[in-house]
Amino acid sequence: MSPTTPQPTACAPGHVTFLGAGPGDPGLLTLRAVEALTRADVLIAEPEVLDVVRTHAAAGVTVLDAGTPGRTAADGASTAVVVPALRDWANLVMEAAGSGKRVVRAVSGDPGLDTYAAEEMLACASAGIDFEVVPGVAAAVGVAAYAGVPLRDAQGADVRFVDAATASERCWSEVGASDGTVVVSTTLDSVAAAAGELVAAGRKPDTPLTVTVAGTTTRQKTWTATLGTIAQTFKQAKVLPSPEGGRPVIAVVGERSAAAQRDQLSWFESKPLFGWKVLVPRTKEQAASLSDQLRSYGAVPHEVPTIAVEPPRTPQQMERAVKGLVTGRYEWIAFTSVNAVKAVREKFEEYGLDARAFAGIKVAAVGEQTANALIAFGVKPDLVPSGEQSAAGLLEDWPPYDPVFDPIDRVFLPRADIATETLVAGLIELGWEVDDVTAYRTVRASPPPAETREAIKGGGFDAVLFTSSSTVRNLVGIAGKPHNVTVIACIGPATAKTAEEHGLRVDVMAPEPSVLKLAAALADFGARRRDAAVEAGDPVTRPSERRPGSRRRRAAP
């Protein structure tokens, strides 16, 4: 080797975190798991949990799908890597760690119950690579809990966990001879064979059995039967034969899975909007809190922006108003939307200002979300309507101008370019001068993907939430009119009127104009619908599962 040739340098070994991602519900990730994901340089994940864990990884992380060799698995913020076919995943983990990377190896459920995780840990140990284990909620335990099947009770019982794919004849004999609870991990098309093994080993054919597919997710579905009837139950429900027969399931065998008990304990699948696909046509920033609320009711929100928010074409008016705010030109500033708060805040940051610039100025806000946006900015509103959360409600509580008590008679009103004149006219009538300033423009968003448009027009959505008249007009304009099986929910009378003018039947209306109250009203509607089906002895179905001709007209509650 030439004396001038650079000498190779040893790379400090990295670190591997074997992480349990739980059975599917993103909310079951532990705090420690989220912390590890945010620090990862390389993320190696099984396909079942890739979407669950990738959300928490930092931008630029290299993402590998550990379940599908040869597939590129990366989002726009991550580095795409094509994994060679037939690659040894233990070697892949060690190679990444050996180059000094922090590697997270995410598995479904818990690493301690994973088939291959222990082998990969031993490989790391043999290579001198540091590793740690972050436990996760085991699928066998988490899915049973979400299915409403307790594995133990006050009387206590032996609980045995069986992987049907690797269970030996001795294993089946032991669990068959027991009267405890047996939790079987298997596939949909192998449930009947597993039940047959248990019966052959001594379990009574009338032993209760539950089978849950897609557990802990909003696609979860559970069947209740017995060891002797499960095959017939699947046949009658047309579950099998199916191309999806290889889907993993958790089957719980024992008295605690009896139908009568599960009817009382099935808390997850009995959520009022469980499995409902709900269209949320709002701007992405506005949709977040509403989508979170819908998820708490068991729904699957699908956000489709119908408007885009852009700066005003001529910013000088907004710039003068913000400068006037600082120099004492205004007695009041009134915010009627989250976007107005965002526009003023961005202009403040442009000038190096913060919430202290509001000192001495009274602040009004319409709506809970607008008030929360101000509080997040460090400003507590002085006036929020005590009644209806609208311009009319704000005018009901707004004080008239009094030259004795009000040193300044001017109000700063930052709004959208398409805002109505109701508030301006009302303030002038109360004796105030108003600077009605265009803080932002609203323009129609681009059409959603063809698949989404077809679902909207073809009845693929169970409900759509309209939060303003513009969302009605814009959604119909960019995607077409929702199918008549879709439940239409509106935030108030004006929005409902616009929906009806577009030929839509309004099923649900919020008791007051609040997006969270709108979500709650839809949940109440779903709960009443579910209760009516149960009382009539009918199966509980989603609106999109019903035939158009069987749908009856419903008046808005």
N, C-alpha and C positions, 0 to 999 in steps of 0.2 A: 504493500500500500504506500503511495507517495506521501511524504511528510506534509504536503500541502492539502492532502485529501481530508475533508471534515470527518471527524470521528463520530460514529453513531452515538446518540444519546439515549439512555434508557428512559422510557416514558413511565411516569408514576402510574401505578394501577389505579383504576377507578373504583367505583362502588356500585353494587347491585342491590336494588330493593325489590324483593318478591312481595307483590302487593295483591291483596284480595279485593276485587272490585265488587263483590256481592253478587246477588242473583239477577240483577237487571235494573232495579229502581235506582236512578242516580242519587236520590236522597239518602241511600244507605251507605254511601262512601263515608269512611271515618275522616275526622279532621286530620289525623296523621297521614292518611292516604292522600288527601288534597295537598298537604304540605310537601310530601315527597314528589308528587306530580309537577308541582310548580318549579321544582329544582332540577328536573330531569333534562339531560342532554339527549338521551335516546329513550323512546318509549316502545316497548315490544308488548303487544296486546293481542289477546284472542279476539276473533271477530265479534263474539257475543257481547263483549264489554268495551270494544274500541271506542264507540261513540260516548260511552259513559265516562271514560277516563280522559279522552283527548280534550274534552272541554276545559279541563283544569291545567293542561300542559301549557308551558310558555310558548310564545311565538318563536319559530325557528327550530323547535324540537324535531328530531328525526323520528318518524313514526313508522314502525313495522308491524304488519299484521301477522301475528304468530300462528294463525290458523289456516292461512291460505298462501302457501309458498308460490312465488311467481307473481303475486298481486302487488300493485303499488297502492299503498294506503297512507295518504297524507292529505291534509287540508291545505287551504291557500296560505296559511301562516306557517306551515311546517315544510321541512325538507323531504321531498319524495324519494324513496329508495325502493328499487325493484329487488325483491328477495329471490335469489336463485332457487329453482325447484329442488326439492329433496334436501334442503339445507338442514344441518344439525342445529337445532335451536339452542342447545346448551353451548355449543361452540360459538354461535352467533352472540349470545349473551356475554361470554368470556372475551370474545374478540372486541366487542364494544367497550367493555370495562377495562380490558388490557391496554386500550389506547388512551386511558385516562378519563373516560366518560362516566358520567353518573347515569346509570341505566335503571329504568323501572320496568320490571317484568310483571305485567298485570294479567291475572288469571281470573276466571269466573269463580264466584263463591269465595272460598278461603284457600290459601296456599297449602295449608296442612292437609287438606282433603283432595288436592289436585294430583292427578296421576303422574305427571312429569316434573312438578316443581321440586320434589325432593331430590330427584336425580340431578337436576340443574344446580341445586344448592351444593350437592356433594362435588360436582364438577368444579364449582367456584372454590370450594374449600380446598380441593386438591391442587388447584392452580394458585392458591394464595391470594385470592381476590376477596376483599371484604364484602360481606353482604348482610342484610337485615331482612326481617320478615314483618310485614304489616298485615295483621289478620283482617279478614273480612267476614261479612255475614255469609255463612255457608248456605248454599241453595236449599239443601234438605231442610234446614231450620227456617230460613226466611220465607220460602215459598209456602210451607205449611202454615206459618203465622199469617201470611196474607190471604190464605185460603180459609182462614177461620177454623183451623184444626189444631188445637193444643196437643202437644205430644205427651204432656204429663199433667196430672191434676193432684188434688189433695190426697187421693188414695195411693198415688205413686204407681209407677209401672216401669218395667224394663223397656228401654227404647233401643232398637237395633237399626243400623243404617246399612243398606245393601246396595251395591252397584250391580245391577242385573247383568251387565256385559261381562263382568269378571267373576261373578259369584260361582263358587264351586258347589258340587252336590252336597258336600258336608255343610256348607253355609245354609243352603235351602233347608236342609234337615233340621238344623239347629233353630232357625227362626220359625219354621213350621211347627216345631214342637212347643214353642213358647206361646204364652197368651198375652205377651206385651205388644207394644206398638212397633210396627215395622215400617220404616221409611225407605222406599225403593226408588233409586234413580235409574230411569230407563228411558225408552222412547215410546212414542204414541202407539206404534204398531207392535210393540213388544209387551204391552201391559197385560194382555190376555194370557200370554205365555208365562209371565211372571206370576200372575194369579194362579195359573194351573200348577206351577211349581209349588206354591204355598199350600194349595189344597192337597196335592199329592203327598206333601210332607206332613200333613196332619191338621192343617187349619180348616175350620168348618167353612163350607161354601157360602153360608149366610153371614160371614164376617164382613162388617162395613168396610167400604173402600172409597177413597176420593182420589181423583186423578186431576192434576193441575198442569196446564201447559202455559208457557210464557209467563210464569209466576213473577209477581211483584211489579209487572208492567201493566199498562192500561189495555194490553191485548190479552190479559189473563183470562182463562176460562177453566172452570172446574166442573167435573162430572161426579155425581154421587151414585154409587151402586154397591154391589157386594162382590166378593171374589168369584161367585158363581154366575153373576149376571152382567159383569162388565163388558164382555164380548157382545152380548145382545144389546146392551145400552149404546155402545158405539155404533152398532149396525143400525139401530132405530133412529139414532140422531144423525146418521149419515156422516159420522166422523171418519169412518174407515169403510172401504179402502180409500186412500188419499195419497197424492204425491208428496204430502207433507208428513207422511207417517214416520219419518225419521226424526221428527222434532223431539227434543228432550222434554221429559215430564218428571214430576215428582208424584209418586203414588204413596198414600198413607193408609196403612192397613191397621184396623183396630176399632174398638168401640168409640173412641173419641172422634172418629170421622163419620159417625152416624148422621144421617140427613137431618134429623130433628135437632141435633145439637148445632150443626153447621148453619141452619137457618137463623139461629140466634147469634152466632159468632162470626158470620161472614161480613165483616166490617168493610172490606176493601171493594169487593164486587158489588156491594149494595150502595155505594156512593151514588148520589142523585144523578150525576152525569157520567157514570162509569163507561168508558170506552167511546163516548160521544166525540166525533170529530167536529170541532167548532171553528168556524172561520172568523178571524179577527181582522177586519179590514181597517187598519189604522196605520199611522206612521210607526216605524220600528221602535222609536224611543217611547212612544205612548203605549205601545202594545204590551210592553214587558210586565207591568204590574197586573194588567188584566189577564194575561196568559197565566201568570203565577196563581191568581185567584181561581181560574178555571181548572188548573191542575189539581188544586186542593179539593175540588168537587169530583175528581176522577176523569175529567175531560182531556182530550188531546187537542190543544190549540194549534191552529195553523195560521200564521200571521201573513197577511197579504197587504202590503202598503198600497193604499189607494191615492194618497197625496204625498207629494214631496215638498219639503219646506226649503225655500230659497231666500237669500237676502233681498231687500228691496232694490228695485232697479236704480233708484237715486238715493244713496245713503245719507245725503246731506241733512235731510229733515231729521232723521234719527240722531245724527251726530249733534245737531244744534240742541235737540231736546235733552240729550244726556248731559251736555255741558250746562244747560239751564237747570237741570236737576242739582248739579253741584253748586251752582252759583245762587241758589235760593229762589228760582223762578216759580216753583210749584209748592202748593200746600199739600196736594195729594198725588199719588200715582196709583193707577188701578190696573191690575193684571186680570185678564179674563181667560188665560190659557197657559199651559206649561210652555208652549212655544214662545209666548211673549216674555216669560221669565228668562228663557234660554237666550232670546235675542238681546235683551238688556244686559244680561250677565256677560255675554260674549263681547258686547261693546264696552262694558266696564273693564274687562280684562285687557282689551285692546288699548285702553287708556291708562292701564296700571291702577285701576280703582278696585275697591272691594266693597263689602256690605256697609262699611262705615260711611259711605257716601249717602246713605239713606237717613243719616242722623237729622232729626228735626222735620222729617217728611212723613206724613201719614200714608200707610200702605193698605190698599184694599185688594182682595183676591176673591175670585169666583171659583168655587169647586175645591174639593178636598185635595186633588192632585196638584192643582195650582198652588194651594197653600203649602203643601209638602215640599214643592220645588223651591218656594221662597225660604222655607225653614232650612232646607239643605244649603241654601246660599248664605244663611246666617241672618235672615230677616224674618221676624215674626209679624204677620199681618195684624193691622189694627182693626180691620173690618172684614168680616166674612159674612155673607148673607145668613140670617138666622132661619130663613125658610127655604124657598126654592133657590137652588144653586144655578142662577142664570142672571143675565143682565137685569131683567125685571125684578128678581129677588134682591139684587144689590141695590137697586134704586129704592126699594121699599125701606131699606135701613140707612140709606145715605142721608146725612144731615144737610139741610138747606144752608146756603151761604149766609153767614152772619158777619157783617163788617166789624162788629164789636169784638167778636171772638176769633175771627179768621183774618190774620194779617195779609194773607195772599188769597186771591180768588181764582187761582188757575189750577187745572187738573191735567196731568200728563197721562195719556191713554195710549200705550203701545199695543197695536193690534195687527191682525192680518189684513191684507189688501181687500178681502171680500167680506169683512165684518159688517154687520147690520148697523143701522143708525139709532137703534133703540136706546142704547146707553148714552150716546152723545146728546140726543134730544132731551132725555130725562134729566141729565145733569144741567143742561142749559136752563131747563124749566125750574130747576132748584136754585138758580142764580149763579152758577159757576161758569167760568170761561174754560173751554176745553181745547187742548192741543191733541187732536186725533191724529196720531202718527203711525204710518205704515212701518211696522217693525220687521215684518217678514211677509213673503208671498207664498201662497199655496198653489201648487200646480198639480195637475193630474199625473199620477205615477205611470210608469210603463206597464203594459199588460203582464200578468203573471204567466208562468209557463203553461204550455198547451194542456198538460196533464191536470193542472189546477183548474183551468177554465172548463175543461170537460167535467171535472168533479162538481163544479159549481152548477153548471147547467144540467148535469145528468143525475143529480140527487146523491152525490157522493159525500156531501156534508150533512151532518145531523142538525146543525144550527148555524146561524150567522148572526153576529152582534153588530148592530148599527149604532154608532155613537154620535152621529150628526147627520144632517140632511146631505152634506157634501159626500159623506162616505157612501150613502145610498146611490147618489147620482154617479159618483166616480166608479164604484164597483160595477154597476150595470154597464157603464160606458166602456170599461177596459176588459171586463170578463163575461158580461152577459147577466141575465136575470137568474137568480137562484131557483132551483126546481121547487115544485109545489109540495114535495115531501119535507123540505127543509124548514125547520122552525125558525121564524123570524122574530128577533128580539130587538126592541128599540129603546133608546135612552129617554125619550120623552115624546110628547104629543106632536111637536113640529117634525121630528124625525119620522114618527109613525105616519104622519100625513104624507110626507114625501115618499115613503115606502109604498103606501097605498096608491099614490098617483102613478107609481111605476108598475102597478099591477100585482103587488105583493100583499099577502095576507099576514097581518101582524098578530102573532101568537102571544107575545110577552112584552110588557112595558115596565120599565123600572118605576118604582114608587116615587123616586126623585132623581134628578139628572146627575147621577154619579156612576162611573164605570163599574165600581165595585158593587153598588146596589143593583146594577144591571146584571152582573154575573150571578149575584145572589137570587135575583128574580128568575133567571133561567134555571138555576139549581132547584128552586121551589117548584117550577113547572115540571122539571124532570122527576122530582120526588113524587109529585102527585100522579104523574103518568105511570111511574113504577108501581105505586101503591094500588092504582086502579087495575093494573094488569094482574098483580098478585091476588087481589080480592076476587077478580073474575076467574081466577085459575088459568089465566093465559100466560104464555112465556113472556118474559121481559125482553123486549126488543128495542133497538134504537130506531129513530125515525127513518134513517136511510135503509133499514132492513124491511120496511113495509112497502107493499105495493101501492103505487100512486092512487089507484082506484079505491083503495080501502081507507084512505085518509079522510077523516071528517073535518069539516071546518070548525075552528075553535076561535072563540072570541078572546081578545086580549084580556088578561086578568086585571 
